[in-house]
Amino acid sequence: MDQDDFDKIKQIKKESKEAYKPWNRKDDDEMINLFFDGMPVSEMAIKLKRTKGAIRARIRKMELTQIKKKPVSSADREEK
């Protein structure tokens, strides 16, 4: 890493207070709820004080888009 890299990270941390901090269960739960409520990534980033890239990466890591796209089986429909 050179000075430019450190300056970029410093700027990101200034703009997004939680940037580069580990995710905890509370953060994950809040992001999951916002995701399934349909909140755009840009709004989630503001609300969670993270970068849009961090939100997208976490969504991918947790495979939330796969869960959201999962088709509802006929058995599930009959139970409702």
C-alpha positions as CSV (number, residue, x, y, z in Angstrom):
1,M,0.0,0.0,0.0
2,D,1.2,3.4,-0.8
3,Q,0.2,6.8,0.6
4,D,-2.6,7.2,-2.0
5,D,-4.2,4.0,-0.8
6,F,-4.1,5.2,2.8
7,D,-5.6,8.5,1.8
8,K,-8.4,6.8,-0.1
9,I,-9.2,4.6,3.0
10,K,-9.1,7.7,5.2
11,Q,-11.5,9.5,3.0
12,I,-13.9,6.5,2.8
13,K,-13.8,6.2,6.6
14,K,-14.6,9.9,6.9
15,E,-17.6,9.6,4.7
16,S,-18.9,6.2,6.0
17,K,-18.3,5.9,9.8
18,E,-18.6,2.1,9.9
19,A,-16.4,1.5,6.8
20,Y,-13.9,-1.3,7.3
21,K,-15.4,-2.3,10.7
22,P,-16.4,-5.9,11.1
23,W,-20.1,-6.8,10.6
24,N,-21.9,-8.0,13.7
25,R,-25.2,-9.8,14.0
26,K,-27.2,-6.6,14.6
27,D,-25.8,-5.0,11.4
28,D,-26.5,-8.2,9.4
29,D,-30.1,-8.4,10.7
30,E,-30.8,-4.7,9.9
31,M,-29.3,-5.1,6.4
32,I,-31.3,-8.2,5.8
33,N,-34.5,-6.5,6.8
34,L,-33.8,-3.5,4.6
35,F,-32.9,-5.7,1.7
36,F,-36.1,-7.7,1.9
37,D,-38.1,-4.5,2.4
38,G,-36.7,-3.5,-1.0
39,M,-34.6,-0.6,0.1
40,P,-32.0,0.4,-2.6
41,V,-28.3,-0.2,-1.8
42,S,-27.6,3.5,-1.8
43,E,-30.1,4.1,1.0
44,M,-28.9,1.1,2.9
45,A,-25.4,2.4,2.7
46,I,-26.5,5.8,4.2
47,K,-28.6,4.2,6.9
48,L,-25.9,1.6,7.9
49,K,-23.0,4.1,7.5
50,R,-21.3,1.7,5.1
51,T,-20.2,2.1,1.5
52,K,-22.4,0.9,-1.3
53,G,-19.6,-1.6,-2.2
54,A,-19.7,-3.0,1.4
55,I,-23.4,-3.5,1.2
56,R,-23.2,-5.2,-2.2
57,A,-20.4,-7.4,-1.0
58,R,-22.3,-8.4,2.2
59,I,-25.5,-9.2,0.1
60,R,-23.4,-11.4,-2.2
61,K,-21.6,-13.1,0.8
62,M,-25.0,-13.9,2.5
63,E,-26.4,-15.0,-0.9
64,L,-29.5,-12.8,-0.3
65,T,-30.2,-12.3,-4.0
66,Q,-30.4,-16.1,-4.4
67,I,-32.9,-16.4,-1.5
68,K,-35.0,-13.5,-2.9
69,K,-35.2,-15.2,-6.3
70,K,-36.0,-18.6,-4.9
71,P,-39.3,-19.7,-6.5
72,V,-42.2,-20.5,-4.2
73,S,-43.1,-24.2,-4.5
74,S,-46.8,-25.3,-4.9
75,A,-46.6,-26.9,-1.5
76,D,-45.6,-23.6,0.1
77,R,-48.6,-21.9,-1.7
78,E,-51.0,-24.5,-0.4
79,E,-49.9,-24.0,3.2
80,K,-51.0,-20.3,3.1
